[in-house]
């Protein structure tokens, strides 16, 4: 039977999973596969595995329970192997890599930050600060503009928006960086201009969170700041 793989940990991890169940309907029982100093948390894989809400939540709960008690390499939802033997072989083949990564994640948590700028507020700021944009906007709104002027205004606004977003993103990251051990930038999506994850040591979490809150207050209603965490360190595995 196929095996669903949740996480890789050290063999001496406390494994606080007695009252936790895995994916599937009915929920599967969790077990461990060990090889040397490494351990994988697994269960039987459902015959039809889809990202149902109950299964995603079960996957997340396993990760969060493990993360609360020690370093963990969390696998993304849906990872399976042919058998326990295949999992054991993978632990052996990549043992040095897994042990090194576990050491690097000891005592740290992931925090994800996404920031968006309210479109109207950003446009008002550009018109306030750019004389060229104000003149083009006045001409097009007053009926004296040409199609070329409308196009030029659109291009100018896009360029000015990018400059301001990049500058703000740089300032935000620089303010948070002193409290993080590592960071990884992800492509922004939707209205977000910044999507970044930080690896934060436990003794810096309070300052990291406080700095995030201070930045959100400083930016005010113009920007939406969404800081999530602590999270399993998916972005650093």
N, C-alpha and C positions, 0 to 999 in steps of 0.2 A: 504493500500500500504506500502511496505517496506520503511524504512528510512535509508538514508546514513548519517553516522555520521563523521564529520570532526575533531572537537575539543571540548574540555571542557574549559570554561573560567569562570571568576567571572561575576556576573550579571551586574556589573558596568563597564565592559570592553567597550571601545569606539565603537567597532565593525565597522571598516572602510571597509564595504563590499558592498556599494551601487552599484559600477560598476563591481562587481566580480560575476561570475557565477560558478555553481557547475559542477559535472560530468554528463555525458549523452549526447545524441544527439537527439534533440537539448539540449543545456546546461540547466540544471535545475536551478530553483531559490532557493536562500538560505533563510533560516529562522532560528529562534531560538526556543529552548525549554527550559524553565526555571523551577527551583524548588528551592525555598529559595534563597540563595545567589549565586547559581550556574546556569550556562547557557551552553547549548550544541548547537553548530552550525550544522545544518542538512539541507538536501534537500530530495526530493523524490529520491529513488534509481532506477536506470535503470533496466529494466527487465533482460538484459544480461550485467552483469558487468565484464569487463575484463580489464587488465592493458594496455589499449590503451594509446598511447602517449598523446593524447589530454586530457584524463581523469586524467592521472598521473599529468600532468602539472596543470590542474584545481585544483586538490587536493593540490598540493604544493603552488599554489598562495593563496589559502585560508589561509593556515598555515602561510605563510610569511606576509600577510597583518595583521593577528591577532598578530603575534609575534612582529611586529614593534610598536604596541601600548600597549603592556602589556603582562603579564604572560599567557601562554596557555599550555594546555595538548594536544599535537597533537596526534591524532590516526593514526595508519598505514593505508595505502591505502586499501580500500575494507571492512571497518568495517560497518556493517549494523545492524539494529534492526527491530523488527516487526512493530513498530508504535511509534508515538510521546509519547504515554502513557508508552511504555516500556522504552524509553529513560528517561522520567521523573522519573520513578520508580528507574532506575539505579542511577540517580543523588541523589535520596533520600537515597537509601540503602548504598551508599559509600560516603556520603557527607563529613564526617570528613576526610577521606583519600584524597579526591579530594582537599578540601580546604587546607590541610596541604601541599600537593604537589605543589599547586599553589603558596603558600607563599614561598616555597623553591626555586621556579623558577623565582621569581620576580627580574627583573633587571639583568638577566643572559642570555647568549647565548651559544649554543653548537658549538664547533669546532672539526672537525675530522681530525686526522693526520694519514697518511699511509707512510711508509718508506720501500723502497726496496734497495738492494745492487746489483749493476751490477755484474753478475756472473763472468765474466772474471777478473774484478778488485779485487773481493774478493779472487779468486784463486791465483792471483799474490801476494796478500798480505800474504796469508797463506804460499806460497812457500818462500817468503822473510823472514818470521818470524819463520818458523818451519824447523829446520835442518832435522828432521826425514822425513818430507814431501818432502823436496828437494831431499834427498837421494833416497827415493822410486820412486819419479818422474823421476830422472835421470836414474835409473836402468830400469824402464819400457820403457822409451822413447829410451834408448840406445839398446834395444833388449836383455838385460841381465836379465830382470825380469821374474818372474814366475807368473802363475795365482794367486797364493796366495798373491804375492806382489801387484798385481793390485787391488785385493780385499782389502788388508790392506790400500792401498793408498786411495781408495774410502771412506772407513770407517773413516780414519784419517781426510780427508778433510771435511767430513760431520760433524765430531765432532768439528773440529777447526772452521768451519763456524758458528756452533750454538753458540759456546763460544763467538765469536766476535760479532755476531748479538745480543745476549742477553746483552752483556756489553754495546754496543752502544745504544740499546733500553733503558736500565736503565739510561744512561747518558742523553738521550734526554728527557725522562719523568721527571727526576729530575730538568732539566733546565726549563721546562715549568710549573711544578707543583706549584711554588710560586704564579703564576698569575691565578690559577684556584681554584674554590670552590670545585669541585668534578671531578672524572675521572672514566671511565669505559673502561676496556680492552676487545676487541673483538678478536675472532680467526683470525689470519692473513690468507690471501688467495693469491693464485698465487705466485708471486715473493716477496710479502710483508713479512717482518719479524716483522713489528709493525703495529698494527691497534688499535688506541686508540681515545676515544672521551673525551673532556674536557668541563666542565661547567664553563664558564668564565664570571665574573661580568663585567658590562659595563665599569666601571672605570679602569679595568685592560686589556681591549681589545687591546689597543695600545701597551702596553708592551708585551703582549702575542704574537701579530703578529710580532713585531720587533724581539723578541727572536726566533720565528720560522724562520724568514728570515735569521737571523744571523747563526742559526744552519745549514740551507740549504747551505749557502755560505761556511761555515767551512768544510762541508762534501764534497763539490765540485761535480765533475762529477761522482765520484764513487757511490754515492747514489742518489736516486730520492726521494725527500721529497714533499709530496702532502698535503697541509693544506687547508681544505675547511671550510668556515664559513663566517659570522654567519649562523647557521642552526636552524630550529625548534628542540627543545630538545628531539627528539625521544629516544635517548639512555638513558634518565634519567626519563622516564615516565613508 
